[in-house]
């Protein structure tokens, strides 16, 4: 999971999504913004590109192949309600399908060439400053507001893409351990396989959340014998 603060200059760069002919990309998104760049890829400034935006609180897909008029799809489902939404992008030559929760729409470009040329990495939430405007096929994408919210379970097919680098973004470990750190008494917080773990090694505490103090000795309660109890009872009676 990635947390995007929405500050200017934020971005995440993933390895290339080979979406030239066929392919699937899926993720979950949670946001409350009505306008933002979600993801982008292109052929380094020639003709082909694919961009997924939030416009008027809804996802909008635009893509072009072989310098044709871009095809556009605007979904009806609102995603800026601060709830989780499932998103699926499916490339199929001249067509691209966009699914948000249960809503599905397909757009098609009228190009002579049916494959999309993909040269760039996959950009999520913003465009890095080292990417020159002249190498961006969509001339407006760099001016889109950066995404603000959470993106989780990003997958290309069934495999999470490689996060090459990022700026201004918190990863799952940083988000869970910084914003929701459950570890007490100096325990070290980490995330393994999506679950938070607390390492109590360098503390005098133990337990799942480093709450149990190992330096405290258990309180000793002397046992009272049956005869002592009986004597105390008879003394009270008299």
C-alpha positions in Angstrom: 0.0 0.0 0.0 1.2 3.5 -0.8 0.0 6.7 0.8 0.0 9.8 -1.4 -0.1 13.1 0.5 -0.9 15.1 -2.7 2.0 17.5 -2.3 3.5 19.0 -5.5 6.5 17.0 -6.8 5.3 13.6 -5.5 5.5 10.5 -7.7 6.0 6.8 -7.8 7.9 5.1 -10.7 7.3 1.4 -11.4 8.8 -0.9 -14.0 7.2 -0.7 -17.5 3.8 -2.2 -17.9 4.0 -4.1 -21.2 0.5 -3.1 -22.3 1.2 -2.8 -26.1 -1.3 -5.5 -27.1 -2.8 -7.3 -24.2 -2.5 -7.0 -20.4 -4.3 -6.3 -17.1 -3.5 -3.9 -14.3 -5.5 -3.8 -11.1 -5.5 -1.9 -7.8 -7.6 -0.6 -5.0 -8.0 3.2 -4.4 -9.2 5.4 -1.6 -9.4 9.1 -2.0 -11.5 12.2 -1.4 -10.2 14.4 -4.2 -12.2 15.3 -7.3 -9.3 15.9 -9.7 -5.9 14.2 -9.9 -3.5 12.1 -12.0 -3.7 8.4 -11.0 -1.3 6.7 -13.5 0.4 7.3 -16.9 2.5 5.6 -19.5 3.5 6.5 -23.1 6.0 6.0 -26.0 8.3 8.8 -24.9 6.7 11.7 -26.7 5.7 10.4 -30.1 2.0 9.3 -30.5 0.9 6.7 -28.0 -0.1 7.2 -24.4 -2.5 6.0 -21.7 -3.6 8.1 -18.7 -6.0 7.5 -15.9 -7.3 10.6 -14.1 -9.8 11.6 -11.5 -12.1 14.2 -13.1 -15.2 15.5 -11.3 -14.7 12.8 -8.7 -14.8 10.0 -11.2 -12.2 7.9 -13.0 -11.5 9.0 -16.6 -9.4 7.0 -19.1 -7.7 8.5 -22.1 -5.4 6.7 -24.6 -4.2 7.0 -28.1 -2.4 4.7 -30.6 -0.6 5.8 -33.8 -1.4 9.5 -33.4 -5.1 9.0 -33.8 -7.8 11.0 -31.8 -7.6 9.8 -28.2 -10.4 7.6 -27.0 -12.0 8.7 -23.7 -14.1 6.9 -21.1 -15.7 8.7 -18.1 -17.1 6.4 -15.4 -20.3 7.1 -13.5 -19.1 5.7 -10.2 -17.8 8.3 -7.8 -14.5 7.4 -6.2 -13.9 10.5 -4.1 -16.1 9.3 -1.2 -13.1 8.2 0.9 -14.0 4.6 0.5 -12.1 1.7 -1.1 -12.8 1.0 -4.8 -11.6 -1.8 -7.0 -10.1 -0.8 -10.4 -9.2 -2.9 -13.3 -7.6 -1.8 -16.6 -7.6 -4.4 -19.5 -5.7 -3.7 -22.7 -6.8 -5.6 -25.8 -5.1 -4.0 -28.9 -7.2 -1.1 -30.0 -9.6 -1.5 -27.0 -9.1 -0.7 -23.4 -11.6 -1.7 -20.7 -12.0 0.2 -17.5 -13.8 -1.4 -14.6 -14.6 0.4 -11.3 -16.4 -1.9 -8.8 -19.3 -3.3 -10.8 -19.2 -0.7 -13.6 -17.5 -1.5 -16.9 -16.8 0.6 -20.0 -14.8 0.0 -23.1 -13.1 2.6 -25.3 -11.6 1.9 -28.8 -9.3 4.0 -31.0 -9.7 4.1 -34.8 -6.0 3.5 -35.6 -4.4 1.7 -38.5 -1.9 0.1 -36.1 -3.5 -2.1 -33.4 -0.6 -2.3 -30.9 0.3 0.5 -28.5 4.0 1.4 -28.3 5.1 1.6 -24.6 8.5 3.0 -23.9 8.2 4.8 -20.5 8.0 3.4 -17.0 4.6 3.3 -15.2 4.1 6.5 -13.3 1.6 6.6 -10.4 0.3 9.6 -8.6 2.5 12.1 -10.4 5.3 12.7 -13.0 9.0 12.8 -11.8 10.6 16.2 -12.5 13.4 14.6 -14.5 10.9 13.6 -17.2 11.0 16.4 -19.7 7.8 17.8 -21.2 9.1 17.0 -24.7 9.2 13.3 -23.8 5.6 13.2 -22.6 3.1 12.3 -25.3 0.2 13.9 -23.4 1.2 17.5 -23.2 -1.2 18.2 -20.3 -0.4 15.3 -17.9 2.4 17.0 -16.1 0.0 19.8 -15.1 -2.6 17.5 -13.6 -2.9 17.7 -9.8 -1.0 14.9 -8.0 -3.0 12.1 -6.5 -4.0 12.2 -2.8 -5.1 9.1 -1.0 -4.2 5.4 -0.8 -3.4 2.9 -3.5 -3.2 -0.8 -2.5 -2.7 -4.2 -4.2 -1.3 -2.8 -7.4 -0.8 -5.7 -9.7 0.2 -6.3 -13.4 -1.6 -9.5 -14.1 -1.2 -11.4 -10.9 2.3 -9.9 -10.0 3.0 -6.6 -8.1 5.2 -4.4 -10.4 8.6 -3.4 -9.2 8.7 0.0 -7.5 11.8 1.6 -9.0 11.8 4.8 -6.9 9.4 7.4 -5.5 9.3 10.8 -3.8 6.9 12.2 -1.2 5.1 8.9 -0.7 4.8 6.6 2.3 5.0 2.8 1.8 2.8 0.3 3.6 5.4 -0.2 6.3 5.8 3.6 6.8 2.1 4.1 6.8 1.2 1.3 9.3 4.1 1.9 11.6 4.1 5.7 11.5 0.4 6.4 11.5 -0.9 3.4 13.4 2.2 2.1 15.3 0.9 -0.6 17.7 4.3 -1.3 19.3 4.8 -0.1 22.9 7.9 0.7 25.0 10.4 1.2 22.1 9.5 -1.9 20.2 10.6 -1.8 16.6 7.7 -1.9 14.1 7.9 -3.6 10.7 5.4 -5.0 8.2 5.8 -8.6 7.0 3.4 -10.1 4.5 0.9 -7.3 5.2 0.9 -7.8 9.0 2.5 -5.6 11.6 5.2 -7.2 13.8 6.9 -5.7 16.9 10.5 -6.6 17.7 11.0 -6.3 21.5 14.7 -7.5 21.4 16.3 -4.3 22.6 13.7 -3.6 25.3 12.9 -5.2 28.7 9.4 -6.0 27.4 7.9 -8.9 25.5 4.7 -10.0 24.0 3.0 -9.3 20.6 3.1 -5.5 21.2 6.0 -5.3 23.7 3.6 -4.7 26.6 4.7 -7.3 29.2 7.5 -6.1 31.5 10.0 -8.8 32.1 11.8 -7.0 35.0 8.8 -7.2 37.2 8.8 -10.2 39.6 5.4 -11.9 40.2 3.8 -10.9 43.4 4.1 -13.5 46.2 0.9 -14.3 48.0 1.7 -16.6 51.0 -0.7 -19.5 51.2 -3.0 -19.7 54.2 -3.4 -23.2 55.6 -6.8 -24.6 56.4 -6.0 -24.6 60.2 -5.0 -20.9 60.0 -8.3 -20.1 58.4 -10.2 -22.1 61.1 -8.4 -20.4 63.9 -9.1 -17.0 62.4 -12.8 -17.9 62.1 -13.0 -19.1 65.8 -11.3 -15.9 67.0 -13.8 -13.8 65.1 -16.7 -15.8 66.7 -15.4 -15.3 70.2 
